[in-house]
């Protein structure tokens, strides 16, 4: 990321933090309040540092500068200060201000709070942080560093490799590590796990920001303009992109699409990663090429000691939002949830604001909701609330990808179990520990026995090099899901009440009273392949066992044609058949999960039954009538892009074999095979869009 991109991202996250805090600040609570009545500490620490940062840069934050500094210091004192006057050290950091709040952990925002406090401690003079608050911050920094180090120690010990994962042991080491990671002095917003690039047109961001609901200056004119994305702040603080296209579905069915993203923990603006932006991920297909071609029928035996670990192709897939905008020129809206790791009702309320604004801007009475993961629950709760409060329905169609409609069994598993299990998968693959995964161990042990320990060691190092860069991107998601997933447990009151209300509603439709499942055209999509990446071992051997070795070294008898004195003669010929094989070495996560009894009991991680986060039965709401369903052999994050796996789907126009994006196009009445946007690529931001890639 260039310094310009980084600066724009930081400024945008600063602005959205200020807007959220100003909109939700509660005088009695002394911080921003969520819908459950609590003040979430990481969110409020980010609000406080954003206020101080903006004031230090002489930016208008909608408050008197002195009042903003006072408010920020008071919030930080509340978060970091000692609650028990008789205690020798502060009380344990909690997720929020409520009674019996769970402890803050690396999976639920502790690392983000650590980055925020590091920034405050380092720049306390410029930011006008009070001396007593600085002292409390430094005390908390030590606690957070120890918390992270203890987690890492448990992970490496659990994998039988104590001390194998290096980690900073002090606040100073953490700061140095962050600075190295970003190639410059780290900013507090750099630790926020989100991609906000879609909101940054031309990779820039300019103050001023809208200061309060419905008032103050705006970033741009919020009136819709054909073939352009317009950034507005709905309800004064919800960053929302409205796109007005020119190609629509049939007039009787056309409605703007509102995207509803899934879960992510303790972030300021939730875009990318868990949303419908472009996504880089692994292909579902194994590597295609052999090192030197196929080399069939050779006079010499193949070099059986030739091994090459490889991951499948890592490529960028266009997200569903990009496909709607650039491949179809279709009206759609995307927005940033203020707190997707917090109470679901926060996001439900924000979605209602966005829907109301969408209906007004596009001049429609209904919208189409397209949701991923937790976003499907947000969508259904928003629909249910509107029905119960207004006795009306303003959603014409709901399409969900990987939503735990019946709850997610994964949310019942302890965060520590899950967060420590996933790094163990990497260590199992890399080191082939006998206690961690039989398949990698057997393969590599066989190689060591046949070709010697040096070959085995070399192969382990190659696998480590291939796998390490991607695992860190995978496993934190699981810990985050568990940490924020209380409401997604199958037995939670939220899930129980949502499903009871949804099924019990009596919506009048063409003379009948129907449940909300039946009253709204609903499509439920599940992923059924839990592995987020697969490690392949390339070899000339047909299999990594004695039989495979013997097959490769066994000569074959045949004939060949030679030329003697200008004459072609057929003669007997002994040859070896060389064929390069990509042998599945291990899958992250299905091959290793059986070693963790708590996880192995879940369908979530079983091929054909789960997508690594949500089990198939929940994603398709098994037992519910009146909906259409589809299943893709993809993991949780791949099912919302134009990925390379198809499914057989009973669409409104008949049975079709479709990619995930084609399914959505069919549901919108678009011709997936010939979708061509009329919008100018320049005005719509589609200059780099490749239609051939999209349709491949």
N, C-alpha and C positions, 0 to 999 in steps of 0.2 A: 504494500500500500504506500503510495507516494505521500510526501509530507502534506501536500494540498488536500488529498483525500482524507488524511487523518485529521487535519485541522477542521475540515467541514464536518466530519463525523462527530468529533468532540464537541463542537459548537452546537450541533443539532441535539445531541443528548443533553447538553447543559440546558438548552432552551426547553426541551420537553420535560425535564426534571423540574424546572422552575414553574412551568405552566401547571403540571400535575399538583405540585405542592400548594401553589396559590389557590387552586380550585378546590382542594380537599382539606385545607388547613382548618383545624378545629381548635378554637381558643381554649376550651376546657381541657382537651387532651394535650394541647401544646405541640401538636405535630399533625401531619396529614392523616386523616382517618379513612379506613377502608369500610366497605359496606357491612362488615361484621362488627364494626365499632372499635376495632383495634388499630393501633399505629404500627406498621411494619418497619422494623429498625433499619434494614438495608435500604429500603425505598426512601425513608426519611433522612438517613445519612446522606444519600445521594442528592436529595432536595437541599439539604443544608449546605453541602459543598458547592452545589451549583449556584446557590444564592451568593455565597462568598466569592466564588470565582468570577461571576458576572459583575458584581459590585467592584471587585478589584480591577476589572477591565473597563470600568465606567460604562457598563451597559444598563439600560433601563429594565428593571425586574418587576415593575408594577407596584413597588413599595418604596418608601423613603429609604435611601441607602443605609442610614444609621439604624432604622427599624429592621431592615433586612439582615444586617449583621447581628443585631440583638436576637432576632428570631432564630437565626442559624446556630448561634452559640448555645441558646437555650435548648434547642433540639439535640445538639451533640452532647450537652451535659446530661440530658435525660437518658440518652442511649448509653453513654460511656460511664456515667457517674456511679458511685457506690450507693446501692439502695439500702443496705443494712449498715447503719452507723457504727455498730459494734464489730462488724466483720473486719478481719485483717486484709482481706482482698475483696474486690467487687463481686457481686453476685454473677452467676453464670449468664453469659450473653444469651438472650432469647430471640426468637423470630419476631415476636411482636410484644406489645405492651399489655396484653390481656393476662388474666390470671391463668396459671397452669399452661402458659405458652411453652411449646417445645423448644429445646435448646437449639441454638444456631449451630449448624454443622457445615463442613465443606460442600456438602450436597445441596444445602438450602441457602447459600449466599454468603457463607463465612469468608470465602476467598475474595468476593467482591467488596465486602466490608473492609477486609484487610487492605485492599488496594486504595479504597477511599480514605481510610485513616492514615495510611502511609503518605498520601498526597497532602493531607491536612497537616501532618506532623512536619513534613519537609518544608512546606510553604506557609507555615503558621503566621509569620510576620506579614507577608503580602496579603494573606487572607483575613487578617485581623481576628485570629482565633485567640480567645482569652487564655491567659497562662494556666489557670486551674483546669481549663478544658484540655489544653495541650498535655498536661500531666496525666489526666484520665485517659486520653487517647493513647499515650505511650504505654500505659499499663495494659490497655486493651490489646494493643499491638502484640505485646509479648504473649498474651493469652491466645490470640488467633494464630500466631506462628506455631506455638506449641500444639494447638489443636490440629493444624495441618500436618505437622511433623509426626504426630501420633498416628494419624490416619495412614500416612505413607508407610510408617514402620509396621503397622498391622498388615498392610497389603503385602509388603515384601516378605514378612515373616510367614504369612499364610501360604505364600507360594514356595516356601522353603529356601528363599534367597535373602536372608536378613541383610539389610543395608544395600540391596541391589538397586534401589531406586533413589538417586540423589535428590535432596530437597534442601532449600534454604533453612538455616537454623536460627536466623535472627532477622529483625526487621530490615537491617541494613543489607543483608544478603538478598532478601526479597526485593528490595528497591533496585539493587544492582541487576538482578535477574530480569525484572520488568524493563529496565532501561535497555538491556541487551536485546530483549525480545522485540522491542519497537524501534531500536536503532536511534533512540533519542530519549530525552527525559520522559518517563511514563506519566500519563495523565490518569486521573481517577476513572474516567469513562472508558479507558482501554480494557478494563477487566469486565465490562458489561458484554455478555455473550449475545450479541445480536448483530444483524446485518441491516443497516439503515440506508444502504446505497440507493434503494428504490425511491427514497424520499429526497435524495440530494440530486436535483437536476443539474446537469453539467458539473457534478462533483463539487458543488459550492453550496454555501448556506449563508444567508445574510440576516443579521438583526436589522430592525426591531422584530419582536414577536408579538402576537396578539395578547394583550394584557387583560385577561379576564373574559368571562363568558359574554360573547356578543359585542364586545367593545374594543376600542384601540385599533392600531394599525394591523394590517394583515400582510402575510408574505406576498400574496398575489391576489389578483381579482378572483373571487371564488365563484364567479359565474362560469358555467360550462362553456367550453369552446371546442368545436369539432376537431377530433383527432389530436387532442392535447390532454396531458395529465395535469390536473390542477391540484395543488397542495393547499388544503384548508385545515383549520383547527376546529373540529366539531365540538360544540359545547365549551369552547374556549381552550381546550387542552388536548384533545384527541387528534393526533396527526392523521389526516385522511387524504388519500389520493383518489380523485374522481377522474375517470377516463370516459370521454364521449366519443364513441366510434361511429362508423357510417354503415357497416354491414350488420344487419340484425337477422334474427330468426323470423318465422312467420309472424305477421302483425298481431294475430290473435294470441300468440304465446310469448311475444318478446317482453322481457323484463330485464332491468339491469341486474348484474350479478354482484353480490356483496360477499367478499371473501372473509372467512372467519378462521383465524389461525389457531394452532394448538398451544400446548403448554410449553413453558420455559421458565426457569427459576429466577426470581429476583432481578428482573431487568427493567430498565426504564422504558424502552420502546421495543416491542416484540415484533421484529420483522426479519425475514430470512430464517434459514435453519429449519424452524418448525412451521414456516408459512408457505406461500405459493410462489415465492420468488424462484429464480433459477437456482438449480441445485447441482453441485458436483458430487458424484457418488460412483460406486463401482458398478460396472456392467454386471448383469446376471449371467453372462456367458463367460466361459473360460478363455484364457489367452488363445489366440488363433494361430500364431506362427510358430514354426520350429526354427531352431538356430540356423540350420543350413538347408532348409527345405526338407522334403520327405526322404530323399535318398534311398528309394526302394531298390532291392535286388543288387547288392554290392558283393564283390568278390571277397571282401574282408568282413569279419564280424564288426558290429557297431561298437563305438566307444562307450561301453556300458557304465563307465564311471563318470559319465557326463551328466551332471544334475544342475537344474536351474530352478530356484524357487521364484514364483511369480504370482502377483495379484492380477485379477482381471483388469481390463481397461478402466482407467479412472477418467471419466469424461463429464462434461457439463451437459445436463439435461435442462431444457427450458421448463420453467414452472408453468402451472396452469394459467396464471395471470398473464405471463408473457405470451402464451399461445392465444389467449383471447384477444389481447391487444394487437399483436403483430401478425398472427396468422388469420385472424377473423375480423379485426376491427370492431370488436363487440364491447358494448358498455359494461364497465366493471368498476368496482370500488374496492380499495384495500386500505386497511387502517391499522394503527399500532395500539395494541392493548397496553394499558398503563401498568398492569400488575398481573401478568398471567401466572405467576407463581403464588398468587394470593387467593382470596376468596373468589369462587367462580362468579358470584353475584356482581362483583366489581365489573367483570367483563360483560356480563349480561346487561347491566345498566348502560355501559358504553355502547354496546351493539344496538340497543334501542335508540340511542341518540343518533347513531350513524344511519340506521334504517330510516328514521324520520327525516333526516336531512337528505338522504338519497331519494326518497319519494318526492320531496319538494323540488329538488333540483332537476330530476328527470321527468317530472310531471306524470308520475304513475301512482297507482294505488297499491301495488304489490311489488315485491322484489323476489329474486332467487338467491338463496343462501348456499354457498359452497364452502364446506368446512372440513378441517383436518383435525383428527385426534380430539383433544379436549374441546376444540372449537365446535364440534358437533353437539356437545352437551350445552355449551354456551348458547348455541342457536336454538336448541329445543326448549331450554329454559326461558329464553326470550320470547319464543312463540307462545309457550304456556302462560307466561306472565301477561302477555298482551290479551290472550283469550280470556283469562280470569278477570283482568282489570277493565277491558274495553268490550268484552263479548264480541270480538272480531278477530279475523285472521288476515294478516297482510303479507304472508309469505306464500308465493305460488308454487315453489318447488324447493326441496331441500336435498342436497347431495352431500353425503359425508364419506370421508376417506379415513379409515382406521379409527373410528370413534368408539370408545368403550360404552356403548349404549346400556349394557347390563352391568357396568362397572368393570374395572380392570383388576384381575386377581393379583397382578404385579404390585399394586398399591398396598396389598396386605403384607408384603415382605418387608422386613426391617431394612432401613436405609444402609446400615453398616454392612449387612450381608451382601446386598446388591452392589454397593460401591466397591467393596473389596473383592467381589467375585470377578468383575469384568477385567481389571488389570491382571488378575490371575490367569485369564484366558490367554493373554499375550505371553506371559511367562511360561505357560504350559506349551504353547506352540514353539516358542523360541528355545526353551531348554529341555523340552520333552521329558519333564520330570515324571517318573513312574506313577506318582500319586496324582498327577494332573493330566489326564487324557491318554488313553491307551493307543489311539491311532497314530499320533505323531511319534510317540515313544517307540512303537513297533517299527515304523518305517525307518526312523533314524538309527535305531539299534541294528536293524538289518544291514543298513549301509555301512555302519561301523564294523560289523562282523566281516563283511565281504571285502570292503575296500580299506579298512583301517581307521583308527580313531582320528587321524588328521583330516580325512575327508569328511567325517561326521562333524568335527568341530568347524571346519570351513563352511559346511552347509548351514549349521546353526547360525553362524555369523551372517551369512547371506540372508537367511530368513529374518533375522533381527533387523537388518537394514531395510528389508522390504516392508515389514509390518509396522515397525515402531512409529513412523510418521503419521499413520492413520488411526492407530488405536486411541490416542489421546483425544481425537475428535469424536470417537464413538462412545466410550464408556461414561463420561460425565452425564450424558443424557439420561441414563438409567437412574443414577443417584438422584438427579433432579426430579425425575418423574415421581419417585417414591417420596421424596421430601415434600413435594407439593400436592401429593395425590390423596390426601385424607378423604376428600369429598368424592373421589373416584373409586373407592372401595365398593365392591358389590353390595355390602351390607350397610353402606352409609345412608344416613337419612336423606341426603341429597338425591342419590340415585333412586332410592325407594319412593320418595315423594314425587320426583320427576316422572318416573314411569307410571305411577298410579294416577297422577294428574293427567298425563298424556293419554292414557288408555281410557280414563273415565270421562273425558270431555265429550260433550254431545254437540257437535258442530253441524248445523243444518246445511246440507249439500244436496241440491236437486230433490228436495222432498224427503231426504233421509237424514237421520242423526248419526253422525260418524265420529269415531275417535280422531284425535289429531294425527295419528299414524295414517289413517285412511283419508282424512279430509285434505291433507297436503300431499301432493305428488312427491314421494320420497324414494330415494335411491341410496342403498347402504352398500359400501364397498369395503372389502376386507383384504388384507395382505396375508399370505399363507406361507411365507418363506422367512424364517427368523434370522438367517445369517446376514449380517451387515457387510461382511467381507469373507472371502474364502481364499485360503492359501493353497496354491497349486504347486506341485513339484514336477517339473519337466524332466523327462528321461527317455532314453531309447528302450528302456525296459518296459514290457507290457504291464508289469505289476512289480511292486517292491517285495518280492518273495523269491524263494528258490525256483519256483515254477517259471516266474517271469524271467529270471536269469537264464535258465536252461533254454527257454523258448528263443531268447535273443541270440544265444550262442550255438543253436542247432542249425547246421547247414541244410539247405533244401536242394533237392535234385530236380533239374529241369533241363531245358534245351535253350540254345541260343544260335543265332545265325552269324557265321563268320564268312569272310571273303578270302578265297585262296585262288591266286592266279586269275582274278577276275570273276571267279565263280562263287556263288553263295551256297554255303553248305551248312546244314543244321547239324549241330554236334551236342553231345551231353554237356551239362554245365552245373557246377556246384555253386550256390550263391547263398547269401544271408539277406533276409528281408529286414530292412531298417524302417522303423516308423516311430516318429516322435509322439510321445503320449504326455498329456497333461493329467497327472494323477492328483486327485483331490487329497490334499494333505490334512487340512483341518478347516473347520468353519467357525467363525466367530459369530454366533455363540453356541450353536446347537451341539457341537461335539464335546464341549467342556462342561456345559451346564449340568449334565448328569452327576458330576462330582459334588454338586452342592444340593443336598436333599431338599432344602427349602425351595429352590428354584426348579429342580427337576420335576416337582409335583405339579407344576403349572403347564397348561397347554400353550402358554405364551411362547415357549421356546421350542416347541415341537413342529417339525416339518409338516405342513398341511393344516396345522391347527392354530398357528399364531404368527405374528409378524415381529416378534421380539419385544413388543411393548403391550399389545392388545391381543387377546385371543380371538380367533375367528368367530366363535359363537356369539361373542359380545358385539363385535364389529358389525355383524349382520343381524343383530337383535333376534337371535334364534327364538322361534315361537311366536313372534309378532306377525300378524297378518296385514295385508293391504299395502305392502311395500315391494319394491324390486331390489334385487341383490346382484352383486358381482364379486368375483374373487380373483385376485392377481397373485402370482407367485413372486411377490416382492415383499421387502421388509417395510417397516412402519414409515420410513421417510422417503421411500422410492415411489410409493403409490400415488403421490400427488404431483408427479412430473410426467413429461412425455417419455417415459422410460422404454426399454427395449423388450418388454415382456407383454404378451397379449393375453386376453381372456375371452372366453365365449360368453356373450352377453345377450340376453333377451331384451333388445332395445325397443323403443316405441315403434320402430319401423321394421322389426323382425330380428332374427338371430344374426349376430355379427361377431366377427373376431376383431377385437379392438385393443388398442393401447389405452392407458388411463385417460389421456387427453381426448382421444377419439370418443370415448364413452360420454364425456361431458359435452362434446360438440353435438353428438346425436341427441342428447337430452335437451339441448338448446335449439334443436331444429336446424343445425348447421351441417353442411355437406363436408364431412371431415376430409374427404379425398381431394376436394377442389377449393378449400377455404383459402381465399386470397384477399388480403386486406386492401381496401381502396385508399386508406389513409396514407399520407405521405410518410415515408420512414423518418424523415427529418422532424416533422412536427410531432409524430407519435413516439419518438425515441426508439425507433426500431432500425436504426442505421446498420447495426451489426447482426441483425436477425438473418438467419440462413434457412430459407424455406426447405431446401433439400435436406438439411440436417434435421429439421423439425419433422419432416414426413418420413424419415428413414427409420 
